[in-house]
Structures are given as C-alpha cells and as structure tokens.
Amino acid sequence: MIKPSFYKNRRGFTVIELSVTMVTMAMIVATLGVMMCNALRGWSSGVSHVGADARVSTAAHKLWQEVRLGKSAYTVKGTSLGDQLYVVVPPLVTDVNHETFYDLSAAGTTHRYYVSNDVLYRQIGTGTAEVFARGISRLEVFGVSGPMVMVRLLRSVDRDGAVTTNEDYVQQKILMRNSLN
C-alpha cells in the first residue's frame, strides 16, 4: 500500500507531547510563583524590621546628642506615661569677643522626654511637646548618677501581624559634658 504524500516526511509534535510539555511548564511556573511570593514576603518583613531598627537607633543618637549638652538630669518614674527624663540644658551665650559658650551659672532650660502612643516626645520648658521620634514603645531611665545618664529606648515589633512590644532596644550611657559634678 502506498501512503499518500501528506503523510510522508511529516514532522511536528503530537497532541500528547504538547500536553505533557504544557503541564510540565505550568508546574515550573507555579513553583517559581510560590517561591517569588515567599521571597517577597520575607524581604518586606526584613525591610520593615531594618527600618524599625534604624528608627530606634536614630532616636537614641538624637537623644544622646541632646542629653550630653545638659548640666543636670533627673527622672520621674511610675507615671501614666512611663519613665520621664528631665534634662536641664544651660543657655548658649555669646561674649563680646563673639565666642559662644554655655553659661553654667544660669538656670538653664528644662527638656522633658517621654513616650506616649509609640511616639517619643520632647518638651522644652513650658512649650508644646513636639515629636522627637516615632516607633518607640517605651523610654526607660535606669540610672542618673552625677554626670552619667543611662537610658534604654524600646520599640514595638510587628511579627506577622502580631505586635509585640519591648522586644528590641537600644541602651546608652550618656555623659553630660556641661555637668557641674
């Protein structure tokens, strides 16, 4: 029997070969999609964790810069706002020679630091409290001794939708450079 010419040299894929290939490709794409979703989820939670670490470190550094200018400090514990840190900063004056210095004999201005609703506030004198840093869950002052102030800033941590507080912190010893002690 002679085969018709359209069966000769017929090249190509059968429907079964194409179906097997399509199913295999679909499985590979689905696996890669799941891996990408998991990688993005891990990356975004890591980025938020790094961002929170940066915020608490920045807040601690700003607090260190301001407290070290003080000449005295004291703390009030057990208030509804937690620990409150008070730092007396001497006024900055300029003499006749245009030299600027801190006048340690003057009374100075009191700076108050406290946390409310995950925000660290600073109040200078009797003025309005202003936002000093966000993402801080608690301020702990566990030592004021002479020119030394020991402070701990704690932050809230969001782990898969559940907020846990006081998990991560930055602790600092601050030496007040204008202290009379």
N, C-alpha and C positions, 0 to 999 in steps of 0.2 A: 504494500500500500504506500502510496506516495503522499507525503504530508504537504498541505498547502503551503505556499510561500510565506504567509504571515506567521507561521509557527517556527520557521527557520530563523536561526540567529536571534531569537527573542531574548532580549536582555532586560533586567529590571528586578524588582522585588515583588514577592508575593504579599498578599494581604496579611498573612500570618507573620511574616518577617517585619512588616511595617508596624503591626500591632505590638509585637514584642519590643521593638525599638521604642515606640511611643510610651509604653508602660514603664520601661526602664528609665527613659528620660524624665518622665513625670516623677518617679520615685527620687531621682537625684535632685531635681529642682525642689521638691517638697523637703527633703533633708537639708538642703542648703538654706531654704527659707527658715526652717526652725532654728538652725544654727545662727543665722543672722539675727533673728529676733532675740535669742538668748544673749548673744554678744552685745546687742544694742541695749538691752535691759541692764546687763552688768556694767556696761560703760556709763550709762546715765546715772546709775546709783553711785558708781565710783566718782563721777564728776561732782555730784551733789555732796558727797562726803568730803571731797577735796575742797570744795567751795566753802563748806562749813568750817573745816579746819583753818582755812585761810582767814575767814571772818574772825574766829576767836583769837587767832594769833595776831591779827592786825589790831583787834580791840585791846589785847594785852600789851602790845607795843605802844599804842597811843596812851594807855593808862600809865605805863611806865614813864613815858616822856613827861606827862603832866605831874605825876606824883613826885618825881625826883626834884621838881622845882620847889616843893614845899619846904616850910621850915618846921612844921609840926603836923601831926596827924592823930586822929582818934577814930574809934569805931563805935557804932551803936548796934548792938545785936538784939535779935529776938523781936524785931518789928514785923508788921504785916508785909513789908517789902523785903524781908530777909536782912542780911547784914548791910549796913550803910557805912561808907567810908567818907570821912571828912578830912580834908587836907587844907591847911592854911598856907596860902602862897603869898610871899611878900610882894609889895608893889615894885614895879620896874621904874627906876628914875634915871634921869639924865642930869649930870652935873654941868657946871659952867664950861668945862673943857670938852663937852659933848661926848663924854664917856657914859655908857649905860651900865647900870648895875642894879642888883636887888637891894632894897633898903630893909635890912633885917631888924632895924629898930622900930619900924612902922608896924601897925596892927596886921595888915595883910587882908586878903580876901579869902573867904572860906569856899572851897569847892566841895560839893556833895556828890557822891556817886552811889547809885542804887539801881536795882533791876526790877522791872515791872513788865509783865506780859512778854517775856523773851526779848526785852529791849533794855540795854544799859543806858541809863540817863546820867547827865551831868548838869548840876545846877550851880551856877556861880553866884555867890552872895544870896540876895533875896530875889534874884531874877527868875525868869521862867526856865524850867528844866528843858534841856534840849537832848535830842537823841545823840548818844555818843557811839553806840554800836548796836547792831541787830543780831539776833540769833544767839544771844547769851541768856541762859536759863537761870543762872544764879551767880552772885558775887559772894565769895567767902573771904573774910578778912580774919586770918588766924594768927595774927601777931603784929602788934605795933610796939616796938621797943626802941626808944631813943630815936635815932635817925633811920631805923630799919622798919619797913612795912612789908609784910608777907601777905600776898593776895593770890586767890585762885578764882579763875573765871571758868564756869562750866557751861556747856552748850547742850541744846536739845539735839537728839539724833533721830532721824526718821529711817526706820528699818522696815522696808516693805509695808508701808502704810501705818505701822505702829510706832508712835512717838515715844521714845524712852528718854528720860532726862538724866542729866548728871553722868553720862557715860564717858564723855571726853572732856578734858580740861587742860588749861594752861596755868601753871603755877609760877609765880615770880617773887623774888626778893628784890625790893626796891630800896635803894639808899637815897635819902633826901639830901641833896647837896647843899641846901641852904639851912639845914638844921642847926639849931643853937646848942645841941647836945654833943 
